[in-house]
Amino acid sequence: MTKKQKNVLCRILIAAALMAALPFVPAEGWLRFVLYLIPYFVIGYDILRKAVLGIVHGEVFDENFLMAVATVGAMLLGLYRESRGLEGEFAEGVAVMLFYQIGELFQSVAVGRSRKNITALMDIRPDYANLEDADGALKQVDPDDVETGSVIVVRPGEKIPIDGVVTEGSSSLNTSALTGESVPRQVEAGQEVVSGCVNLTGLLKIRTTKEFGESTVSKILDLVENSSMKKARAENFITKFARYYTPAVCGSALALAVLPPLWNLLSGNSGDFSTWLIRALTFLVISCPCALVISIPLSFFGGIGGASACGILVKGSNYLEALAKTRYVVFDKTGTLTKGVFQVTDIHPSDIFLKKESSREGGVKDRENAAEKLLEYAACAESYSSHPISKSLKEAYGKEIPAGSAVQVEEIGGYGVSAVVGGTPVAAGNRRLMEKLGLTCEEPKMAGTVVHVAVEGEYAGYILISDVVKEQAAEAVKALKAAGVKQTVMLTGDSKKAAIEAAETLGLDQVESELLPADKVEAVERLLAGKSAGEKLVFVGDGINDAPVLSRADIGVAMGALGSDAAIEAADIVLMDDNPMKLALAMRISKKCLRIVYENIVFALAVKAACLVLGALGIANMWVAIFADVGVMVLAVLNAVRCLKVNGKRRFAI
């Protein structure tokens, strides 16, 4: 509990003690009024101050104003009754303020705990970085002060403060704060690591590749902290509703206090202003919209926090709300539904290439050597690319590629790459690249990604690379169908044969293959045009090559985005590991959050509407009004906190 919350609790206890003692104090009239003013100001001085400041700044109609008018009116009405020789009900005015403060304290504690839970789940901000000085001693510095290219030391139990590459040591990393998964990740020299992970076992030396402000941990924290800026439609509705609702109920309360007694007076009957004034004040207390104004944002905040615990970063409440209406899910293939770990499974040099290489002085002697030479050309041509296919070619080649072995390198988007390798023109890419060069290429019988190679303007053969479908991908597609998704689609630049084989394995409804990035956008446009206004389309990609489609879809989801800057920037939702099941989980989180939001809206409005009618008719007194305001708020907040609940297995409690 914070210092401010402790202060409020202390005031509540003092005011409650004074209220309990005052009925036993023999006092009447002004003295009784003054005595009740003591607990009233103890518990309510800050509410009165906020109400006055709101009037001064032109922000009149808020809950502080309603509480101030209702309680001050009740106290003055009690004084009026005392002056007429009747007993004034001062206790009701104090009680309204007391219970309102109890409700506010409860709400403050609930929100504070929600924020602490999210902070604990996302407790990835490093406090320091270890730099090694000339004597080998470690010096702790602020991560912001570490320059790119510096070597930092991370000991067991410490957080990795900045993204980088391991230069020395091996260890297990706990990535649960980023991914929501408890299985450690093994790293060794040469592998990339991202900030926010906790080093579990060995000492690591890491050469930083980014400044702290650009590292993964900073970007994630910014996302979580700024997620409340993008409000859902339900939140915007409540904001607009309160803007018109509060002045309306204030006007209604004024009319209730003035018009009925005035009508009675004009009709020759007693005006009975005090009775109608009590009803109007009760009406004001009941009408306070605290339950909605507090519980709706808290529900979305809790939903975002629950998703964060599972390694799902949602950039705003609007995206969390939209997920519940998802009816179309479009997947990229590589790295999304497949592991993106490519391996060369076949190298097939053409007869022309085999003869040409054999005729060279000291050239190749058989097909095996020709295949090795073909792989060398492709690996050298692709040596500057970071694409997974390029990496697999270099890994299959297995030898160090000298710097400068490929010159005049040109990447042709959606086609491949061309370069000059050792003075020999080489082109490596898909079938469209060969057609662009006016060459006829062979097609393998087996499914997989095909890299065709041309050497000196002639077709030299192909290299077959196979990817593996993720274990959870088929289950994820079934889970999405169960969650209400009408159509699942795969868009890929891969060959038709490989795409169809993967789609059949996964049970997808539709597949389009051999697409350029622009073709993917067109395909998404067609799907968007065919859906109804209330339905949402989600595109799931690796966030690196799919930025245009991620931006065009209703909701862009980056899959396998651990450490991917492009994914964090382009997507609306980021899955911090490569498990496609997390998308169905995110939809369940969204639906539960919206269900709780609508429960709170219906419950609060129904109770308030009933109590307002009863208050206007004189059936409901000030104690009923207290329940209609504070009681409803407490129940709504309790319901909203359910959005944050995560069980011990780090799964969302549905």
Sequence and secondary structure as in RCSB ss.txt:
>XXXX:A:sequence
MTKKQKNVLCRILIAAALMAALPFVPAEGWLRFVLYLIPYFVIGYDILRKAVLGIVHGEVFDENFLMAVATVGAM
LLGLYRESRGLEGEFAEGVAVMLFYQIGELFQSVAVGRSRKNITALMDIRPDYANLEDADGALKQVDPDDVETGS
VIVVRPGEKIPIDGVVTEGSSSLNTSALTGESVPRQVEAGQEVVSGCVNLTGLLKIRTTKEFGESTVSKILDLVE
NSSMKKARAENFITKFARYYTPAVCGSALALAVLPPLWNLLSGNSGDFSTWLIRALTFLVISCPCALVISIPLSF
FGGIGGASACGILVKGSNYLEALAKTRYVVFDKTGTLTKGVFQVTDIHPSDIFLKKESSREGGVKDRENAAEKLL
EYAACAESYSSHPISKSLKEAYGKEIPAGSAVQVEEIGGYGVSAVVGGTPVAAGNRRLMEKLGLTCEEPKMAGTV
VHVAVEGEYAGYILISDVVKEQAAEAVKALKAAGVKQTVMLTGDSKKAAIEAAETLGLDQVESELLPADKVEAVE
RLLAGKSAGEKLVFVGDGINDAPVLSRADIGVAMGALGSDAAIEAADIVLMDDNPMKLALAMRISKKCLRIVYEN
IVFALAVKAACLVLGALGIANMWVAIFADVGVMVLAVLNAVRCLKVNGKRRFAI
>XXXX:A:secstr
  HHHHHHHHHHHHHHHHHHHGGGS   HHHHHHHHHHHHHHHHHHHHHHHHHHHHTT   SHHHHHHHHHHHHH
HHHHHHHHTTS   HHHHHHHHHHHHHHHHHHHHHHHHHHHHHHHHT    S EEEE TTS EEEE GGG  TT 
EEEE TT B  S EEEEE  EEEE HHHHS  S EEE TT EE TT EE SS EEEEE S GGGSHHHHHHHHHH
HGGGS  HHHHHHHHHHHHHHHHHHHHHHHHHHHHHHHHHHTTS   HHHHHHHHHHHHHHH  HHHHHHHHHHH
HHHHHHHHHTTEEES HHHHHHHTTEEEEEEESTTTTB    EEEEEEE HHHHHHHHHSTT   SHHHHHHHHH
HHHHHHTTT  SHHHHHHHHHH S   TTSEEEEEEETTTEEEEEETTEEEEEE HHHHHHTT      SS SEE
EEEEETTEEEEEEEEE  B TTHHHHHHHHHHTT  EEEEE SS HHHHHHHHHHHT SEEE S  HHHHHHHHH
HHHHHS TT EEEEEE SSS HHHHHHSSEEEESS TT HHHHHH SEEESSS THHHHHHHHHHHHHHHHHHHH
HHHHHHHHHHHHHHHHTT S HHHHHIIIIIHHHHHHHHHHGGG B TTS B  
